[in-house]
Amino acid sequence: MNREEKNEIVLGLKDKIESFGSFYITDTSNLTVAQVNVIRRKCFEKGIAFQVAKNTLIRKAMEATSVDYSPLFGSLKGTSAIMFTNTGNEPAKLIKELRKPKGVEKPILKGASIETAFFIGDNQLDTLSNIKSRQELIGDIIGLLQSPAKNVVSALQSGGGKLAGIVKTLSERGA
C-alpha cells in the first residue's frame, strides 16, 4: 500500500469519525473471512458502517479531527475493526448478539467513543448496550414535559362535564 492509498484511507476514516456521532473499536483477530462477512452483513442490516483498518491509520484519522481521542490510543493494538453509528448503543447490542452462541468470544470491544465520551475495555459492553440514544432521551424529555399539560387539559375537560351535570341537576330541581 503506497502513501496515497494510506492517505485516502485516513481521510475516509476521518470523515466517518466526524460524520457519525459514535464509533466502536473492536478486536476481530482469529476470525475467519466468513465470520467477518457475517459481522459485515449484520452491521449493514442495522445501519452500522464497518471497516477494518490498520491501527496507525485509525490513530492518524483520530488525530486529524478536532476532538482529542488520545484516551482511545491505548486500545489500538492487534487487529482492529471500527463500527460507526449514529445511535450510541446499536453496535454494543450487536456485539452481544454476535457473542450469544456458546464458545463465541469475538468481536471484543476495545474502546468506544459515544458523542465524545470514551469507554475503554470489553467490561463496558453492558453499560454501552443500556445507554439511550440522543433521540430516545429527547423523546423521554418531551414525554415528561407533555405529561403535566395533558393532565391539566384532561382535568379541565372532565371538570366541564361535572359542571354541566351540576347545572343540569340544579335546573331539574328548580323546575
Secondary structure, DSSP 8 states (H G I E B T S, - for coil): --HHHHHHHHHHHHHHHHHSSEEEEEE-TT--HHHHHHHHHHHHHTT-EEEEE-HHHHHHHHHTSSS--GGGGGG--SSEEEEEESSTTHHHHHHHHHT-STT---SEEEEEEETTEEEESGGGHHHHHH---HHHHHHHHHHHHHHHHHHHHHHHHHHHHHHHHHHHHHHHHH-
